[in-house]
Amino acid sequence: MVGVPVTLAAVTEYPDLWAAGVDIVGIGNFVTFLERTGAYRRAHRESEYGSLAHHRDVLERISPIHKVNRITAPLMVIHGANDPRVPIYEAEQMVAALQARQQPVEYLRFEDEGHGIVKLGNRIVAYGAIGEFLDRYLSP
């Protein structure tokens, strides 16, 4: 399962439905996402997700990072280190929270990518790793 921010929402809101999840450039915490988004993009992002000034309580309530204890499925997290849309911190805090719980998590960080995995060599690595991950957790 891949999506922004669908994967993290799905594995936290409906944990019993998933045997594994793949999160690519997902938002784990809407508050830190907005706080760390560049000022030039913040107004646009707040129009999509809500503002820190007016909706902080809702943003905190819906943030998957605050429901990480509900995740039961192994998770693969993939993110580009230079992502201008979703700061890399979103991936790193989710991975750290899952590791602290000793929840199975695999992390692919691409130093030469931004939002998404667009370089052919990186796609080959990422999709191969996704296939192995899913095979490991979904094969009978």
N, CA, C and O atoms as CSV, one atom per row, in Angstrom:
chain,resi,resn,atom,element,x,y,z
A,1,MET,N,N,0.847,-1.163,0.000
A,1,MET,CA,C,0.000,0.000,0.000
A,1,MET,C,C,0.899,1.233,0.000
A,1,MET,O,O,1.818,1.329,0.813
A,2,VAL,N,N,0.645,2.158,-0.888
A,2,VAL,CA,C,1.479,3.343,-1.021
A,2,VAL,C,C,0.583,4.565,-1.118
A,2,VAL,O,O,-0.428,4.540,-1.820
A,3,GLY,N,N,0.940,5.617,-0.431
A,3,GLY,CA,C,0.150,6.831,-0.553
A,3,GLY,C,C,0.559,7.874,0.451
A,3,GLY,O,O,1.206,7.574,1.454
A,4,VAL,N,N,0.181,9.089,0.176
A,4,VAL,CA,C,0.487,10.196,1.071
A,4,VAL,C,C,-0.824,10.846,1.455
A,4,VAL,O,O,-1.550,11.260,0.551
A,5,PRO,N,N,-1.173,10.966,2.671
A,5,PRO,CA,C,-0.679,10.258,3.845
A,5,PRO,C,C,-1.492,9.014,4.149
A,5,PRO,O,O,-1.685,8.671,5.315
A,6,VAL,N,N,-1.963,8.346,3.135
A,6,VAL,CA,C,-2.908,7.251,3.303
A,6,VAL,C,C,-2.344,6.056,4.061
A,6,VAL,O,O,-3.025,5.515,4.932
A,7,THR,N,N,-1.144,5.635,3.765
A,7,THR,CA,C,-0.604,4.436,4.409
A,7,THR,C,C,-0.575,4.574,5.925
A,7,THR,O,O,-1.069,3.705,6.644
A,8,LEU,N,N,0.001,5.662,6.405
A,8,LEU,CA,C,0.120,5.828,7.851
A,8,LEU,C,C,-1.244,5.969,8.515
A,8,LEU,O,O,-1.452,5.471,9.621
A,9,ALA,N,N,-2.160,6.638,7.854
A,9,ALA,CA,C,-3.525,6.740,8.391
A,9,ALA,C,C,-4.177,5.365,8.443
A,9,ALA,O,O,-4.824,5.026,9.434
A,10,ALA,N,N,-4.015,4.576,7.395
A,10,ALA,CA,C,-4.653,3.259,7.337
A,10,ALA,C,C,-4.119,2.313,8.403
A,10,ALA,O,O,-4.898,1.629,9.067
A,11,VAL,N,N,-2.797,2.267,8.577
A,11,VAL,CA,C,-2.247,1.312,9.546
A,11,VAL,C,C,-2.477,1.739,10.993
A,11,VAL,O,O,-2.361,0.923,11.907
A,12,THR,N,N,-2.802,3.015,11.206
A,12,THR,CA,C,-3.119,3.449,12.569
A,12,THR,C,C,-4.625,3.423,12.848
A,12,THR,O,O,-5.042,3.107,13.962
A,13,GLU,N,N,-5.427,3.748,11.862
A,13,GLU,CA,C,-6.884,3.781,12.073
A,13,GLU,C,C,-7.536,2.403,11.927
A,13,GLU,O,O,-8.540,2.125,12.584
A,14,TYR,N,N,-6.985,1.552,11.084
A,14,TYR,CA,C,-7.552,0.229,10.828
A,14,TYR,C,C,-6.454,-0.831,10.906
A,14,TYR,O,O,-6.218,-1.546,9.932
A,15,PRO,N,N,-5.787,-0.939,12.041
A,15,PRO,CA,C,-4.613,-1.805,12.133
A,15,PRO,C,C,-4.886,-3.276,11.853
A,15,PRO,O,O,-3.994,-3.981,11.382
A,16,ASP,N,N,-6.071,-3.750,12.125
A,16,ASP,CA,C,-6.368,-5.173,11.936
A,16,ASP,C,C,-6.528,-5.563,10.475
A,16,ASP,O,O,-6.585,-6.752,10.158
A,17,LEU,N,N,-6.603,-4.589,9.583
A,17,LEU,CA,C,-6.816,-4.891,8.163
A,17,LEU,C,C,-5.521,-5.156,7.391
A,17,LEU,O,O,-5.566,-5.650,6.265
A,18,TRP,N,N,-4.378,-4.835,7.981
A,18,TRP,CA,C,-3.131,-4.833,7.217
A,18,TRP,C,C,-2.129,-5.852,7.721
A,18,TRP,O,O,-1.906,-5.983,8.925
A,19,ALA,N,N,-1.525,-6.575,6.782
A,19,ALA,CA,C,-0.448,-7.513,7.103
A,19,ALA,C,C,0.910,-6.845,6.936
A,19,ALA,O,O,1.906,-7.307,7.495
A,20,ALA,N,N,0.952,-5.761,6.171
A,20,ALA,CA,C,2.187,-5.002,5.943
A,20,ALA,C,C,1.792,-3.675,5.303
A,20,ALA,O,O,0.705,-3.546,4.740
A,21,GLY,N,N,2.681,-2.696,5.394
A,21,GLY,CA,C,2.426,-1.401,4.783
A,21,GLY,C,C,3.705,-0.814,4.218
A,21,GLY,O,O,4.796,-1.049,4.737
A,22,VAL,N,N,3.556,-0.043,3.144
A,22,VAL,CA,C,4.688,0.663,2.541
A,22,VAL,C,C,4.307,2.139,2.479
A,22,VAL,O,O,3.340,2.525,1.824
A,23,ASP,N,N,5.084,2.941,3.170
A,23,ASP,CA,C,4.849,4.379,3.236
A,23,ASP,C,C,5.929,5.089,2.431
A,23,ASP,O,O,7.115,4.977,2.741
A,24,ILE,N,N,5.522,5.812,1.408
A,24,ILE,CA,C,6.465,6.577,0.595
A,24,ILE,C,C,6.129,8.055,0.770
A,24,ILE,O,O,5.028,8.495,0.438
A,25,VAL,N,N,7.078,8.807,1.291
A,25,VAL,CA,C,6.989,10.243,1.554
A,25,VAL,C,C,5.725,10.625,2.333
A,25,VAL,O,O,5.067,11.617,2.017
A,26,GLY,N,N,5.401,9.837,3.338
A,26,GLY,CA,C,4.198,10.084,4.119
A,26,GLY,C,C,4.386,11.108,5.224
A,26,GLY,O,O,5.502,11.401,5.652
A,27,ILE,N,N,3.268,11.637,5.668
A,27,ILE,CA,C,3.240,12.600,6.769
A,27,ILE,C,C,2.873,11.847,8.044
A,27,ILE,O,O,1.779,11.293,8.154
A,28,GLY,N,N,3.788,11.832,8.995
A,28,GLY,CA,C,3.530,11.150,10.259
A,28,GLY,C,C,2.950,12.059,11.320
A,28,GLY,O,O,2.229,11.608,12.210
A,29,ASN,N,N,3.266,13.344,11.224
A,29,ASN,CA,C,2.836,14.298,12.240
A,29,ASN,C,C,2.507,15.611,11.521
A,29,ASN,O,O,3.407,16.303,11.044
A,30,PHE,N,N,1.245,15.941,11.447
A,30,PHE,CA,C,0.840,17.129,10.701
A,30,PHE,C,C,1.371,18.420,11.321
A,30,PHE,O,O,1.570,19.411,10.617
A,31,VAL,N,N,1.599,18.414,12.622
A,31,VAL,CA,C,2.133,19.607,13.278
A,31,VAL,C,C,3.590,19.822,12.863
A,31,VAL,O,O,3.947,20.911,12.412
A,32,THR,N,N,4.430,18.802,13.009
A,32,THR,CA,C,5.833,18.978,12.623
A,32,THR,C,C,5.970,19.146,11.114
A,32,THR,O,O,6.868,19.846,10.644
A,33,PHE,N,N,5.092,18.515,10.363
A,33,PHE,CA,C,5.087,18.701,8.912
A,33,PHE,C,C,4.928,20.178,8.571
A,33,PHE,O,O,5.690,20.722,7.771
A,34,LEU,N,N,3.938,20.823,9.177
A,34,LEU,CA,C,3.712,22.237,8.890
A,34,LEU,C,C,4.807,23.116,9.494
A,34,LEU,O,O,5.220,24.101,8.881
A,35,GLU,N,N,5.274,22.770,10.682
A,35,GLU,CA,C,6.336,23.558,11.307
A,35,GLU,C,C,7.625,23.523,10.494
A,35,GLU,O,O,8.348,24.519,10.446
A,36,ARG,N,N,7.921,22.405,9.862
A,36,ARG,CA,C,9.181,22.231,9.134
A,36,ARG,C,C,9.056,22.468,7.631
A,36,ARG,O,O,10.059,22.445,6.917
A,37,THR,N,N,7.855,22.692,7.152
A,37,THR,CA,C,7.670,23.019,5.746
A,37,THR,C,C,8.197,24.434,5.514
A,37,THR,O,O,7.993,25.326,6.336
A,38,GLY,N,N,8.869,24.623,4.398
A,38,GLY,CA,C,9.411,25.944,4.092
A,38,GLY,C,C,8.332,27.007,4.129
A,38,GLY,O,O,7.190,26.762,3.740
A,39,ALA,N,N,8.701,28.193,4.601
A,39,ALA,CA,C,7.745,29.295,4.730
A,39,ALA,C,C,7.049,29.594,3.407
A,39,ALA,O,O,5.873,29.957,3.388
A,40,TYR,N,N,7.767,29.444,2.311
A,40,TYR,CA,C,7.189,29.728,0.999
A,40,TYR,C,C,6.088,28.743,0.617
A,40,TYR,O,O,5.290,29.041,-0.272
A,41,ARG,N,N,6.020,27.566,1.271
A,41,ARG,CA,C,5.001,26.559,0.972
A,41,ARG,C,C,3.941,26.440,2.061
A,41,ARG,O,O,2.904,25.810,1.854
A,42,ARG,N,N,4.192,27.034,3.204
A,42,ARG,CA,C,3.315,26.796,4.358
A,42,ARG,C,C,1.866,27.220,4.109
A,42,ARG,O,O,0.950,26.469,4.443
A,43,ALA,N,N,1.638,28.384,3.540
A,43,ALA,CA,C,0.261,28.842,3.308
A,43,ALA,C,C,-0.486,27.862,2.405
A,43,ALA,O,O,-1.659,27.566,2.634
A,44,HIS,N,N,0.193,27.370,1.394
A,44,HIS,CA,C,-0.438,26.382,0.496
A,44,HIS,C,C,-0.776,25.108,1.262
A,44,HIS,O,O,-1.878,24.576,1.124
A,45,ARG,N,N,0.152,24.622,2.057
A,45,ARG,CA,C,-0.084,23.403,2.828
A,45,ARG,C,C,-1.174,23.596,3.879
A,45,ARG,O,O,-1.979,22.693,4.109
A,46,GLU,N,N,-1.205,24.754,4.510
A,46,GLU,CA,C,-2.250,25.001,5.497
A,46,GLU,C,C,-3.623,25.073,4.844
A,46,GLU,O,O,-4.627,24.742,5.476
A,47,SER,N,N,-3.679,25.498,3.594
A,47,SER,CA,C,-4.971,25.501,2.899
A,47,SER,C,C,-5.441,24.073,2.618
A,47,SER,O,O,-6.639,23.830,2.474
A,48,GLU,N,N,-4.515,23.144,2.542
A,48,GLU,CA,C,-4.864,21.737,2.326
A,48,GLU,C,C,-5.191,20.998,3.618
A,48,GLU,O,O,-6.146,20.223,3.668
A,49,TYR,N,N,-4.395,21.238,4.667
A,49,TYR,CA,C,-4.463,20.424,5.875
A,49,TYR,C,C,-5.034,21.141,7.090
A,49,TYR,O,O,-5.467,20.482,8.035
A,50,GLY,N,N,-5.048,22.454,7.094
A,50,GLY,CA,C,-5.460,23.227,8.256
A,50,GLY,C,C,-4.264,23.994,8.786
A,50,GLY,O,O,-3.117,23.652,8.501
A,51,SER,N,N,-4.540,25.025,9.554
A,51,SER,CA,C,-3.448,25.878,10.032
A,51,SER,C,C,-3.059,25.517,11.457
A,51,SER,O,O,-3.870,25.030,12.246
A,52,LEU,N,N,-1.795,25.772,11.760
A,52,LEU,CA,C,-1.315,25.552,13.124
A,52,LEU,C,C,-2.017,26.492,14.098
A,52,LEU,O,O,-2.295,26.115,15.236
A,53,ALA,N,N,-2.300,27.702,13.658
A,53,ALA,CA,C,-2.927,28.684,14.534
A,53,ALA,C,C,-4.366,28.319,14.894
A,53,ALA,O,O,-4.812,28.576,16.012
A,54,HIS,N,N,-5.085,27.728,13.958
A,54,HIS,CA,C,-6.516,27.484,14.167
A,54,HIS,C,C,-6.896,26.014,14.329
A,54,HIS,O,O,-7.971,25.717,14.850
A,55,HIS,N,N,-6.050,25.101,13.899
A,55,HIS,CA,C,-6.451,23.694,13.863
A,55,HIS,C,C,-5.451,22.757,14.533
A,55,HIS,O,O,-5.486,21.549,14.300
A,56,ARG,N,N,-4.571,23.295,15.353
A,56,ARG,CA,C,-3.516,22.468,15.966
A,56,ARG,C,C,-4.090,21.249,16.677
A,56,ARG,O,O,-3.544,20.154,16.541
A,57,ASP,N,N,-5.166,21.405,17.425
A,57,ASP,CA,C,-5.727,20.268,18.162
A,57,ASP,C,C,-6.191,19.162,17.222
A,57,ASP,O,O,-6.000,17.982,17.517
A,58,VAL,N,N,-6.791,19.523,16.110
A,58,VAL,CA,C,-7.230,18.521,15.129
A,58,VAL,C,C,-6.020,17.880,14.468
A,58,VAL,O,O,-5.980,16.662,14.293
A,59,LEU,N,N,-5.034,18.692,14.100
A,59,LEU,CA,C,-3.828,18.176,13.457
A,59,LEU,C,C,-3.110,17.179,14.372
A,59,LEU,O,O,-2.610,16.154,13.908
A,60,GLU,N,N,-3.061,17.478,15.653
A,60,GLU,CA,C,-2.444,16.545,16.599
A,60,GLU,C,C,-3.261,15.265,16.710
A,60,GLU,O,O,-2.709,14.165,16.737
A,61,ARG,N,N,-4.566,15.415,16.772
A,61,ARG,CA,C,-5.443,14.259,16.935
A,61,ARG,C,C,-5.374,13.303,15.752
A,61,ARG,O,O,-5.457,12.089,15.942
A,62,ILE,N,N,-5.225,13.817,14.542
A,62,ILE,CA,C,-5.223,12.950,13.358
A,62,ILE,C,C,-3.828,12.473,12.960
A,62,ILE,O,O,-3.697,11.664,12.042
A,63,SER,N,N,-2.804,12.951,13.621
A,63,SER,CA,C,-1.434,12.589,13.252
A,63,SER,C,C,-1.111,11.143,13.625
A,63,SER,O,O,-1.242,10.759,14.787
A,64,PRO,N,N,-0.688,10.335,12.642
A,64,PRO,CA,C,-0.354,8.933,12.914
A,64,PRO,C,C,0.716,8.740,13.993
A,64,PRO,O,O,0.705,7.722,14.683
A,65,ILE,N,N,1.624,9.677,14.150
A,65,ILE,CA,C,2.684,9.522,15.148
A,65,ILE,C,C,2.104,9.381,16.553
A,65,ILE,O,O,2.713,8.740,17.409
A,66,HIS,N,N,0.950,9.966,16.797
A,66,HIS,CA,C,0.323,9.882,18.113
A,66,HIS,C,C,-0.487,8.594,18.293
A,66,HIS,O,O,-1.058,8.347,19.355
A,67,LYS,N,N,-0.525,7.785,17.242
A,67,LYS,CA,C,-1.238,6.505,17.294
A,67,LYS,C,C,-0.313,5.357,16.910
A,67,LYS,O,O,-0.772,4.274,16.546
A,68,VAL,N,N,0.978,5.599,16.994
A,68,VAL,CA,C,1.953,4.606,16.554
A,68,VAL,C,C,1.800,3.294,17.325
A,68,VAL,O,O,2.134,2.228,16.809
A,69,ASN,N,N,1.304,3.369,18.544
A,69,ASN,CA,C,1.096,2.155,19.335
A,69,ASN,C,C,0.013,1.252,18.745
A,69,ASN,O,O,-0.103,0.090,19.133
A,70,ARG,N,N,-0.768,1.771,17.821
A,70,ARG,CA,C,-1.813,0.965,17.187
A,70,ARG,C,C,-1.291,0.176,15.982
A,70,ARG,O,O,-1.968,-0.729,15.494
A,71,ILE,N,N,-0.099,0.512,15.506
A,71,ILE,CA,C,0.442,-0.156,14.317
A,71,ILE,C,C,0.883,-1.562,14.702
A,71,ILE,O,O,1.709,-1.741,15.597
A,72,THR,N,N,0.332,-2.543,14.027
A,72,THR,CA,C,0.691,-3.937,14.261
A,72,THR,C,C,1.372,-4.565,13.056
A,72,THR,O,O,2.046,-5.587,13.191
A,73,ALA,N,N,1.211,-3.980,11.899
A,73,ALA,CA,C,1.802,-4.529,10.670
A,73,ALA,C,C,3.235,-4.041,10.503
A,73,ALA,O,O,3.543,-2.904,10.860
A,74,PRO,N,N,4.109,-4.874,9.970
A,74,PRO,CA,C,5.445,-4.396,9.611
A,74,PRO,C,C,5.311,-3.249,8.612
A,74,PRO,O,O,4.411,-3.252,7.771
A,75,LEU,N,N,6.200,-2.279,8.707
A,75,LEU,CA,C,6.108,-1.098,7.865
A,75,LEU,C,C,7.449,-0.828,7.185
A,75,LEU,O,O,8.505,-0.905,7.812
A,76,MET,N,N,7.387,-0.514,5.907
A,76,MET,CA,C,8.550,-0.027,5.172
A,76,MET,C,C,8.320,1.451,4.931
A,76,MET,O,O,7.251,1.848,4.465
A,77,VAL,N,N,9.311,2.267,5.242
A,77,VAL,CA,C,9.239,3.711,5.076
A,77,VAL,C,C,10.302,4.121,4.067
A,77,VAL,O,O,11.473,3.768,4.205
A,78,ILE,N,N,9.881,4.870,3.051
A,78,ILE,CA,C,10.782,5.310,1.983
A,78,ILE,C,C,10.652,6.816,1.842
A,78,ILE,O,O,9.546,7.352,1.775
A,79,HIS,N,N,11.808,7.504,1.796
A,79,HIS,CA,C,11.758,8.963,1.732
A,79,HIS,C,C,13.029,9.505,1.091
A,79,HIS,O,O,14.107,8.929,1.241
A,80,GLY,N,N,12.894,10.600,0.385
A,80,GLY,CA,C,14.041,11.306,-0.171
A,80,GLY,C,C,14.546,12.339,0.826
A,80,GLY,O,O,13.757,13.084,1.407
A,81,ALA,N,N,15.857,12.385,1.024
A,81,ALA,CA,C,16.440,13.297,2.013
A,81,ALA,C,C,16.224,14.766,1.663
A,81,ALA,O,O,16.248,15.625,2.544
A,82,ASN,N,N,16.014,15.058,0.380
A,82,ASN,CA,C,15.876,16.443,-0.068
A,82,ASN,C,C,14.433,16.803,-0.425
A,82,ASN,O,O,14.193,17.659,-1.276
A,83,ASP,N,N,13.501,16.161,0.213
A,83,ASP,CA,C,12.088,16.369,-0.105
A,83,ASP,C,C,11.656,17.787,0.298
A,83,ASP,O,O,11.678,18.117,1.484
A,84,PRO,N,N,11.265,18.629,-0.670
A,84,PRO,CA,C,10.824,19.976,-0.330
A,84,PRO,C,C,9.356,20.041,0.103
A,84,PRO,O,O,8.920,21.048,0.662
A,85,ARG,N,N,8.608,18.991,-0.148
A,85,ARG,CA,C,7.172,18.989,0.169
A,85,ARG,C,C,6.871,18.374,1.525
A,85,ARG,O,O,6.097,18.925,2.308
A,86,VAL,N,N,7.488,17.224,1.800
A,86,VAL,CA,C,7.310,16.544,3.084
A,86,VAL,C,C,8.707,16.367,3.673
A,86,VAL,O,O,9.459,15.505,3.219
A,87,PRO,N,N,9.063,17.159,4.664
A,87,PRO,CA,C,10.414,17.091,5.217
A,87,PRO,C,C,10.787,15.680,5.682
A,87,PRO,O,O,9.942,14.937,6.182
A,88,ILE,N,N,12.052,15.327,5.510
A,88,ILE,CA,C,12.560,14.000,5.860
A,88,ILE,C,C,12.291,13.650,7.325
A,88,ILE,O,O,12.211,12.473,7.676
A,89,TYR,N,N,12.155,14.644,8.162
A,89,TYR,CA,C,11.872,14.416,9.578
A,89,TYR,C,C,10.596,13.589,9.771
A,89,TYR,O,O,10.477,12.849,10.747
A,90,GLU,N,N,9.654,13.713,8.850
A,90,GLU,CA,C,8.413,12.942,8.972
A,90,GLU,C,C,8.703,11.445,8.943
A,90,GLU,O,O,8.127,10.685,9.722
A,91,ALA,N,N,9.583,11.025,8.058
A,91,ALA,CA,C,9.958,9.610,7.999
A,91,ALA,C,C,10.769,9.212,9.219
A,91,ALA,O,O,10.533,8.166,9.823
A,92,GLU,N,N,11.724,10.054,9.575
A,92,GLU,CA,C,12.641,9.699,10.652
A,92,GLU,C,C,11.948,9.568,12.005
A,92,GLU,O,O,12.287,8.684,12.791
A,93,GLN,N,N,10.976,10.445,12.282
A,93,GLN,CA,C,10.292,10.316,13.571
A,93,GLN,C,C,9.399,9.083,13.605
A,93,GLN,O,O,9.248,8.463,14.658
A,94,MET,N,N,8.807,8.717,12.479
A,94,MET,CA,C,7.981,7.510,12.449
A,94,MET,C,C,8.843,6.266,12.625
A,94,MET,O,O,8.487,5.365,13.385
A,95,VAL,N,N,9.962,6.213,11.933
A,95,VAL,CA,C,10.870,5.073,12.061
A,95,VAL,C,C,11.371,4.964,13.504
A,95,VAL,O,O,11.379,3.873,14.073
A,96,ALA,N,N,11.785,6.075,14.093
A,96,ALA,CA,C,12.285,6.056,15.470
A,96,ALA,C,C,11.210,5.583,16.449
A,96,ALA,O,O,11.500,4.816,17.367
A,97,ALA,N,N,9.987,6.032,16.258
A,97,ALA,CA,C,8.894,5.626,17.151
A,97,ALA,C,C,8.613,4.132,17.031
A,97,ALA,O,O,8.360,3.465,18.034
A,98,LEU,N,N,8.657,3.605,15.811
A,98,LEU,CA,C,8.421,2.170,15.620
A,98,LEU,C,C,9.584,1.354,16.178
A,98,LEU,O,O,9.367,0.310,16.793
A,99,GLN,N,N,10.804,1.816,15.972
A,99,GLN,CA,C,11.962,1.119,16.522
A,99,GLN,C,C,11.915,1.105,18.046
A,99,GLN,O,O,12.271,0.105,18.668
A,100,ALA,N,N,11.482,2.198,18.643
A,100,ALA,CA,C,11.385,2.264,20.105
A,100,ALA,C,C,10.393,1.240,20.638
A,100,ALA,O,O,10.540,0.751,21.758
A,101,ARG,N,N,9.396,0.920,19.845
A,101,ARG,CA,C,8.394,-0.087,20.235
A,101,ARG,C,C,8.810,-1.489,19.813
A,101,ARG,O,O,8.107,-2.457,20.100
A,102,GLN,N,N,9.947,-1.603,19.136
A,102,GLN,CA,C,10.426,-2.868,18.574
A,102,GLN,C,C,9.431,-3.448,17.578
A,102,GLN,O,O,9.268,-4.662,17.461
A,103,GLN,N,N,8.777,-2.545,16.870
A,103,GLN,CA,C,7.848,-2.915,15.801
A,103,GLN,C,C,8.654,-3.078,14.513
A,103,GLN,O,O,9.491,-2.225,14.216
A,104,PRO,N,N,8.435,-4.136,13.742
A,104,PRO,CA,C,9.197,-4.313,12.510
A,104,PRO,C,C,9.045,-3.112,11.568
A,104,PRO,O,O,7.937,-2.769,11.154
A,105,VAL,N,N,10.174,-2.483,11.240
A,105,VAL,CA,C,10.184,-1.341,10.329
A,105,VAL,C,C,11.481,-1.381,9.533
A,105,VAL,O,O,12.554,-1.650,10.073
A,106,GLU,N,N,11.361,-1.111,8.256
A,106,GLU,CA,C,12.524,-0.992,7.383
A,106,GLU,C,C,12.495,0.403,6.780
A,106,GLU,O,O,11.432,0.918,6.435
A,107,TYR,N,N,13.665,1.008,6.654
A,107,TYR,CA,C,13.756,2.396,6.229
A,107,TYR,C,C,14.721,2.522,5.063
A,107,TYR,O,O,15.877,2.109,5.150
A,108,LEU,N,N,14.235,3.097,3.972
A,108,LEU,CA,C,15.068,3.432,2.821
A,108,LEU,C,C,15.093,4.942,2.694
A,108,LEU,O,O,14.070,5.569,2.418
A,109,ARG,N,N,16.247,5.514,2.893
A,109,ARG,CA,C,16.441,6.956,2.756
A,109,ARG,C,C,17.334,7.164,1.535
A,109,ARG,O,O,18.445,6.638,1.468
A,110,PHE,N,N,16.839,7.928,0.584
A,110,PHE,CA,C,17.605,8.216,-0.621
A,110,PHE,C,C,18.155,9.626,-0.526
A,110,PHE,O,O,17.404,10.601,-0.555
A,111,GLU,N,N,19.475,9.728,-0.412
A,111,GLU,CA,C,20.136,11.014,-0.229
A,111,GLU,C,C,19.993,11.931,-1.435
A,111,GLU,O,O,20.062,13.152,-1.297
A,112,ASP,N,N,19.794,11.353,-2.619
A,112,ASP,CA,C,19.749,12.137,-3.850
A,112,ASP,C,C,18.349,12.242,-4.443
A,112,ASP,O,O,18.189,12.424,-5.650
A,113,GLU,N,N,17.344,12.126,-3.590
A,113,GLU,CA,C,15.959,12.246,-4.054
A,113,GLU,C,C,15.238,13.338,-3.280
A,113,GLU,O,O,15.643,13.731,-2.186
A,114,GLY,N,N,14.161,13.812,-3.884
A,114,GLY,CA,C,13.287,14.772,-3.246
A,114,GLY,C,C,11.980,14.107,-2.900
A,114,GLY,O,O,11.956,13.107,-2.182
A,115,HIS,N,N,10.878,14.661,-3.409
A,115,HIS,CA,C,9.549,14.131,-3.121
A,115,HIS,C,C,9.242,13.003,-4.101
A,115,HIS,O,O,8.942,13.245,-5.270
A,116,GLY,N,N,9.319,11.792,-3.617
A,116,GLY,CA,C,9.137,10.619,-4.458
A,116,GLY,C,C,10.486,10.074,-4.886
A,116,GLY,O,O,11.531,10.677,-4.638
A,117,ILE,N,N,10.440,8.940,-5.523
A,117,ILE,CA,C,11.655,8.294,-6.001
A,117,ILE,C,C,11.587,8.341,-7.528
A,117,ILE,O,O,10.827,7.595,-8.146
A,118,VAL,N,N,12.381,9.215,-8.125
A,118,VAL,CA,C,12.265,9.441,-9.564
A,118,VAL,C,C,13.456,8.932,-10.375
A,118,VAL,O,O,13.309,8.662,-11.567
A,119,LYS,N,N,14.619,8.797,-9.766
A,119,LYS,CA,C,15.800,8.344,-10.501
A,119,LYS,C,C,15.714,6.840,-10.727
A,119,LYS,O,O,15.381,6.081,-9.818
A,120,LEU,N,N,16.019,6.425,-11.947
A,120,LEU,CA,C,15.856,5.026,-12.329
A,120,LEU,C,C,16.600,4.082,-11.385
A,120,LEU,O,O,16.030,3.088,-10.935
A,121,GLY,N,N,17.845,4.374,-11.084
A,121,GLY,CA,C,18.608,3.501,-10.189
A,121,GLY,C,C,17.966,3.373,-8.826
A,121,GLY,O,O,17.937,2.290,-8.241
A,122,ASN,N,N,17.455,4.476,-8.324
A,122,ASN,CA,C,16.781,4.460,-7.018
A,122,ASN,C,C,15.455,3.718,-7.093
A,122,ASN,O,O,15.075,3.029,-6.147
A,123,ARG,N,N,14.755,3.853,-8.200
A,123,ARG,CA,C,13.497,3.107,-8.368
A,123,ARG,C,C,13.753,1.615,-8.359
A,123,ARG,O,O,13.011,0.845,-7.748
A,124,ILE,N,N,14.804,1.218,-9.039
A,124,ILE,CA,C,15.142,-0.211,-9.079
A,124,ILE,C,C,15.411,-0.719,-7.667
A,124,ILE,O,O,14.915,-1.776,-7.278
A,125,VAL,N,N,16.199,0.037,-6.901
A,125,VAL,CA,C,16.489,-0.341,-5.517
A,125,VAL,C,C,15.206,-0.351,-4.685
A,125,VAL,O,O,14.930,-1.316,-3.972
A,126,ALA,N,N,14.424,0.727,-4.779
A,126,ALA,CA,C,13.217,0.851,-3.945
A,126,ALA,C,C,12.191,-0.230,-4.279
A,126,ALA,O,O,11.677,-0.890,-3.377
A,127,TYR,N,N,11.887,-0.417,-5.562
A,127,TYR,CA,C,10.860,-1.398,-5.916
A,127,TYR,C,C,11.317,-2.819,-5.654
A,127,TYR,O,O,10.507,-3.680,-5.311
A,128,GLY,N,N,12.614,-3.073,-5.814
A,128,GLY,CA,C,13.131,-4.389,-5.441
A,128,GLY,C,C,12.989,-4.629,-3.949
A,128,GLY,O,O,12.588,-5.713,-3.524
A,129,ALA,N,N,13.316,-3.619,-3.152
A,129,ALA,CA,C,13.199,-3.734,-1.694
A,129,ALA,C,C,11.739,-3.886,-1.270
A,129,ALA,O,O,11.428,-4.660,-0.364
A,130,ILE,N,N,10.850,-3.149,-1.926
A,130,ILE,CA,C,9.417,-3.281,-1.616
A,130,ILE,C,C,8.957,-4.701,-1.915
A,130,ILE,O,O,8.246,-5.308,-1.113
A,131,GLY,N,N,9.357,-5.229,-3.060
A,131,GLY,CA,C,8.972,-6.599,-3.416
A,131,GLY,C,C,9.464,-7.609,-2.393
A,131,GLY,O,O,8.711,-8.491,-1.980
A,132,GLU,N,N,10.721,-7.489,-1.981
A,132,GLU,CA,C,11.271,-8.401,-0.972
A,132,GLU,C,C,10.551,-8.241,0.368
A,132,GLU,O,O,10.254,-9.229,1.039
A,133,PHE,N,N,10.275,-7.004,0.751
A,133,PHE,CA,C,9.574,-6.728,1.996
A,133,PHE,C,C,8.188,-7.374,1.988
A,133,PHE,O,O,7.820,-8.081,2.926
A,134,LEU,N,N,7.436,-7.128,0.936
A,134,LEU,CA,C,6.087,-7.684,0.856
A,134,LEU,C,C,6.108,-9.201,0.767
A,134,LEU,O,O,5.261,-9.874,1.354
A,135,ASP,N,N,7.068,-9.739,0.038
A,135,ASP,CA,C,7.196,-11.190,-0.063
A,135,ASP,C,C,7.468,-11.803,1.321
A,135,ASP,O,O,6.916,-12.845,1.673
A,136,ARG,N,N,8.324,-11.137,2.084
A,136,ARG,CA,C,8.685,-11.610,3.415
A,136,ARG,C,C,7.462,-11.648,4.348
A,136,ARG,O,O,7.306,-12.586,5.130
A,137,TYR,N,N,6.609,-10.636,4.262
A,137,TYR,CA,C,5.504,-10.534,5.208
A,137,TYR,C,C,4.151,-11.010,4.670
A,137,TYR,O,O,3.222,-11.233,5.447
A,138,LEU,N,N,4.034,-11.164,3.364
A,138,LEU,CA,C,2.738,-11.568,2.817
A,138,LEU,C,C,2.714,-12.971,2.237
A,138,LEU,O,O,1.640,-13.500,1.950
A,139,SER,N,N,3.865,-13.576,2.061
A,139,SER,CA,C,3.896,-14.940,1.510
A,139,SER,C,C,3.406,-15.924,2.557
A,139,SER,O,O,3.683,-15.779,3.748
A,140,PRO,N,N,2.671,-16.932,2.091
A,140,PRO,CA,C,2.175,-17.939,3.049
A,140,PRO,C,C,3.295,-18.746,3.677
A,140,PRO,O,O,3.036,-19.626,4.497
